[in-house]
């Protein structure tokens, strides 16, 4: 399969005219923004991202779009802390732009999604963001209040979470060290743009984090896929995992490799597509409790092999497909097609771990600087019992309730801390 060509076909069929993507499309930003009105709030990083932000600014001005406040508003810090959402909300309320142009990675785009929501609903429902965490709340509040969101035009700059394409906004409470989710189709950006060439300005570590997130998104969704969704999830997982295992090493060898950057960008976009088709589960849930020590995608990628073993009884077909992709790239010499049960899951988990090690990614929690088992494991177990995150427990191929967490999730986390797959219990 030509993974690159097939990925373009999948994404075009999904997003149509609402998504502008490829290599060399950043200069279209102004004309797209003009379609929303005459005034735009431009949000971006103005240090390492300044050349890209300045290019977008020039494109807006050329198209006759006024940048409210006359300058670029500072974006959100990593993991979109809630205080940055509140700050950006004040920009929306004070300047009343026709659209918000969010130029950045997942944190910037997620914060702008949440700021648009909070500006619209804060005076009608509550200005406290905690009330909006969970699934489907925004759509309900908009229907009840008649409020309208300020459209978000998301310009992605990092091959990462797929935030520019999805209904998710991940917001962090830095004091608690915990990330929470707003999940609602109402916050999907009105238009998205991703020029894969701009990812060359991103550090390799950021791109690898995104590559691991692409695997996590597509694999976790594939594990839960049933019926008509199965074939679609299968194709996305095959393409994304195939792209990452083929091209991640090329970016490490040459960070300016445009084809490799394009490939990883497509993989992460497929990850965004996947989580609009189905939900993520355990690895993502655990990642929310590791925000103080590791990037989101790396956390998810690290946790996937361990949850894979826990899920083994429910995902045998998926394991054979994914296992053979890793085998084709030399990450295992096991005869995947002849294995079954837990033995198959362990073989594929070991192959995934071998791939992670090959690109310098951590493969167990104890590899992470700052990891403290006595802090992070109890935090993750507590978060798993939070009603606002229960969709992750329900999305597991072997689903849990809050009452199951201590008995079955704790061994998964302890296995991830040590790298010992044998201590994982199965339900």
Order of alpha helices (4+ residues) and beta strands (2+ residues): alpha-beta-alpha-beta-alpha-beta-beta-alpha-beta-alpha-beta-alpha-beta-beta-beta-beta-alpha-alpha-alpha-alpha-alpha-alpha-alpha-alpha-alpha-alpha
